[in-house]
Structures are given as structure tokens and as C-alpha cells.
Amino acid sequence: MRKRNQLIIYTISLIILIVLYFTNQLLGTDTLIYNFISKFITPSKTKFFTIITDMGDYIGMIIATIIILIFNHKHNQKRNVSLILLLILSVLYVSIAKNIFQRPRPEILQLITIGGYSFPSGHSTFSMAIYGYLIYLVNKEMTHNIKHIFIFLLTLLIICIGLSRIYLGVHYFSDVFAGFISGLIILNIILIIENKFIIKGDAK
């Protein structure tokens, strides 16, 4: 029931954000946040965030997928079905959503070259969904206190990936926020399906 309530809250939040987008209420906040972040641009930070942003792209997703597969092999291989559904749903959602909204990328200093539309951020959606699922598995299956360190580092990585998209000038804050909420919605849908159908009746 808790996951369903979370799903409702996240969905309502995304709907509100979309309404604000269509009524042009987001650009002022987006510009203000970018102007603040852009004050801290340096070559070393740019190099750091360029590496971090790759962790929300294919490189990071492949690494995270391999880790989850290894994790599931040890604990519950049925969850590989959840992983496959999570990956498929995330890719389909981002592709469809971007083509629906067709928001151009920011007309500001872009520190990396990238094409496509801006809303929602695919990197933010993927990182929240995939790394979020890994956080769920670590929290559920690991008993040692070290799990809290893993959870903290993964949470920090998700935040930094979103921040990197704004810093590099390829997304607005609202794109990233929408991506995070979208990732949470997708993750909760998969977890509901997993607990109701995929691992129903298992001990864990």
C-alpha cells in the first residue's frame, strides 16, 4: 500500500510540473538556478561533471545492470524480470515523453555537444530508476551496516548526475526534476509489479 501511495504522490507531482511547463511558469526558476550554478564553472569541475554525467548514460546503465544481475544471482534471480521491465519501460517512457513535449535544449553555454529534446532529462530518469532499484535491493537484501554507505553513495551519485546536466548546460532544472520524478514513478510501478506477481510468495 505504501508504494501505491508513493506512486500517487509522484504522479500528482509530475502532473503539476507538466501543467507549469505548459503555462510557461518554469523558465524563470530554471534560468535563476542555472545562473547560480554557472558561477562555479571551472575546467576541473567541468571535467568532473563530464565523467559523472556518463554514469547516467549507457556506460553507467550497463555497469549498474551488471551489478544488479550479479546481486540477483546471489539473492533472487526472479528479480531479473523486474530489471528487464524497468529498462524497457524507462527507455520507452523517455523516448515517448521527449517527442511529446519537444522542448528545445537550453540556449546557454553548453559545455558538451548533445542533440535531442530536453524535457524530461533521460539521464535523470534512468539514474533514478536504475540506481534507485539498486538502492532498493541493497536495503532489502544486505544486513551489514555497510549497506548504509552504499545507499548514501548511490543517492549522491543520482543527485550529482542530475546536477551535472544543469552544470553542463544541456538541461534545465525542471527537466532534471521531471526526470527524477519520472524515474520514481517507473521504479514504484516496477516494485508493485514485482511484489504482486514476480516474487509473490517468496521468503524475501
C-alpha positions as CSV (number, residue, x, y, z in Angstrom):
1,M,0.0,0.0,0.0
2,R,2.9,2.3,0.8
3,K,4.3,2.0,-2.7
4,R,0.9,2.8,-4.2
5,N,0.6,5.9,-2.1
6,Q,4.1,7.0,-3.2
7,L,3.1,6.3,-6.8
8,I,0.1,8.6,-6.4
9,I,2.1,11.4,-4.9
10,Y,4.8,11.2,-7.5
11,T,2.3,11.1,-10.3
12,I,0.4,14.2,-9.0
13,S,3.8,16.0,-8.6
14,L,4.7,15.2,-12.3
15,I,1.2,16.4,-13.5
16,I,1.7,19.7,-11.6
17,L,5.1,20.1,-13.1
18,I,3.7,19.4,-16.6
19,V,1.0,22.0,-16.1
20,L,3.6,24.5,-15.0
21,Y,5.6,23.7,-18.1
22,F,2.7,24.3,-20.5
23,T,1.8,27.6,-18.8
24,N,5.4,28.8,-19.1
25,Q,5.9,29.1,-15.3
26,L,9.2,27.2,-15.2
27,L,11.6,29.3,-17.3
28,G,12.2,32.0,-14.6
29,T,13.2,29.4,-12.0
30,D,15.2,27.4,-14.5
31,T,17.2,30.5,-15.5
32,L,17.7,31.6,-11.9
33,I,19.1,28.2,-10.9
34,Y,21.4,27.9,-14.0
35,N,22.8,31.4,-13.4
36,F,23.7,30.5,-9.9
37,I,25.3,27.1,-10.9
38,S,27.2,28.7,-13.8
39,K,29.1,31.0,-11.4
40,F,31.0,27.9,-10.3
41,I,32.1,26.7,-13.7
42,T,35.8,25.8,-13.8
43,P,37.8,23.4,-16.0
44,S,38.3,20.9,-13.2
45,K,34.6,20.9,-12.3
46,T,33.7,20.6,-16.0
47,K,35.9,17.5,-16.3
48,F,34.4,16.0,-13.1
49,F,30.8,16.6,-14.2
50,T,31.5,15.2,-17.6
51,I,32.7,12.0,-16.1
52,I,29.7,11.9,-13.7
53,T,27.2,12.6,-16.4
54,D,28.4,9.5,-18.3
55,M,27.3,7.4,-15.3
56,G,23.7,8.4,-16.2
57,D,24.2,7.3,-19.8
58,Y,24.8,3.9,-21.4
59,I,28.1,3.4,-19.6
60,G,26.6,3.8,-16.2
61,M,23.5,1.9,-17.0
62,I,25.4,-1.1,-18.3
63,I,27.6,-1.1,-15.2
64,A,24.5,-0.8,-12.9
65,T,22.7,-3.5,-14.8
66,I,25.7,-5.9,-14.5
67,I,25.9,-5.2,-10.7
68,I,22.1,-5.8,-10.3
69,L,22.4,-9.1,-12.3
70,I,25.2,-10.3,-10.0
71,F,23.3,-9.2,-7.0
72,N,20.1,-11.0,-8.2
73,H,22.2,-14.1,-9.0
74,K,23.1,-14.3,-5.3
75,H,19.8,-13.4,-3.8
76,N,16.8,-13.8,-6.1
77,Q,17.1,-14.4,-9.9
78,K,13.4,-13.8,-10.4
79,R,14.1,-10.1,-10.0
80,N,15.9,-10.1,-13.3
81,V,12.4,-10.0,-14.8
82,S,11.9,-6.7,-12.9
83,L,15.2,-5.4,-14.2
84,I,14.3,-6.1,-17.8
85,L,10.9,-4.4,-17.4
86,L,12.5,-1.5,-15.7
87,L,15.0,-1.0,-18.5
88,I,12.3,-1.3,-21.2
89,L,9.8,1.0,-19.5
90,S,12.5,3.6,-18.8
91,V,13.7,3.7,-22.4
92,L,10.2,3.8,-23.9
93,Y,9.0,6.5,-21.5
94,V,11.9,8.8,-22.1
95,S,11.6,8.4,-25.9
96,I,7.8,9.0,-25.9
97,A,7.9,11.9,-23.4
98,K,10.6,13.8,-25.2
99,N,8.8,13.5,-28.5
100,I,5.5,14.7,-26.9
101,F,6.9,17.8,-25.2
102,Q,9.7,18.5,-27.8
103,R,11.3,21.1,-25.5
104,P,14.5,22.6,-27.1
105,R,17.6,22.3,-25.0
106,P,18.8,25.5,-23.2
107,E,20.1,28.3,-25.3
108,I,23.0,28.9,-23.0
109,L,26.6,27.8,-22.8
110,Q,26.7,24.1,-23.4
111,L,29.9,22.5,-22.2
112,I,29.3,19.3,-24.1
113,T,27.7,18.7,-27.5
114,I,24.4,16.8,-27.5
115,G,21.2,16.6,-29.6
116,G,17.6,15.7,-29.0
117,Y,15.0,17.3,-26.8
118,S,15.3,18.5,-23.3
119,F,12.1,17.5,-21.3
120,P,12.4,15.3,-19.3
121,S,16.0,14.5,-18.7
122,G,16.8,11.0,-19.8
123,H,19.9,10.8,-17.6
124,S,17.9,11.8,-14.5
125,T,15.1,9.4,-15.3
126,F,17.5,6.4,-16.0
127,S,19.7,7.1,-12.9
128,M,16.7,7.4,-10.5
129,A,15.1,4.3,-11.9
130,I,18.1,2.0,-12.2
131,Y,20.3,3.2,-9.3
132,G,17.1,3.6,-7.3
133,Y,16.3,-0.1,-7.9
134,L,19.9,-0.9,-6.8
135,I,19.3,1.1,-3.6
136,Y,16.1,-0.9,-3.0
137,L,17.9,-4.2,-3.5
138,V,20.8,-3.2,-1.2
139,N,18.5,-2.0,1.5
140,K,16.3,-5.1,1.3
141,E,19.0,-7.8,0.9
142,M,22.0,-6.6,2.8
143,T,22.1,-6.8,6.6
144,H,25.5,-5.4,7.4
145,N,25.7,-1.7,8.4
146,I,27.9,-1.1,5.3
147,K,24.7,-1.0,3.3
148,H,24.1,2.5,4.5
149,I,27.3,3.6,2.9
150,F,26.3,2.1,-0.4
151,I,22.9,3.7,-0.2
152,F,24.4,7.1,0.6
153,L,26.9,6.9,-2.3
154,L,24.3,5.8,-4.8
155,T,21.9,8.6,-3.6
156,L,24.8,11.1,-4.0
157,L,25.5,9.7,-7.5
158,I,21.9,10.2,-8.6
159,I,21.9,13.8,-7.3
160,C,25.3,14.5,-9.0
161,I,24.1,13.1,-12.3
162,G,21.1,15.5,-12.2
163,L,23.3,18.4,-11.2
164,S,25.8,17.6,-14.0
165,R,23.1,18.0,-16.6
166,I,22.4,21.6,-15.4
167,Y,26.0,22.4,-14.9
168,L,26.9,21.3,-18.4
169,G,24.2,23.4,-19.9
170,V,22.2,20.6,-21.6
171,H,19.2,20.6,-19.3
172,Y,17.0,23.0,-17.3
173,F,16.4,22.3,-13.6
174,S,12.8,21.4,-14.4
175,D,14.0,18.8,-16.9
176,V,16.1,17.2,-14.2
177,F,13.3,17.4,-11.6
178,A,10.8,15.9,-14.0
179,G,13.3,13.1,-14.8
180,F,13.8,12.3,-11.1
181,I,10.0,12.2,-10.5
182,S,9.5,10.1,-13.7
183,G,12.2,7.7,-12.5
184,L,10.5,7.3,-9.2
185,I,7.2,6.6,-10.8
186,I,8.7,4.0,-13.1
187,L,10.5,2.4,-10.1
188,N,7.4,2.2,-8.0
189,I,5.4,0.7,-10.8
190,I,8.0,-2.0,-11.2
191,L,8.2,-2.7,-7.5
192,I,4.4,-3.0,-7.3
193,I,4.5,-5.5,-10.2
194,E,7.5,-7.3,-8.7
195,N,5.9,-7.8,-5.3
196,K,2.5,-8.7,-6.6
197,F,3.5,-11.0,-9.5
198,I,7.2,-11.8,-9.8
199,I,8.3,-12.7,-6.3
200,K,4.9,-13.2,-4.7
201,G,5.2,-15.9,-2.0
202,D,9.0,-15.8,-1.8
203,A,10.6,-15.5,1.6
204,K,12.1,-12.2,0.8
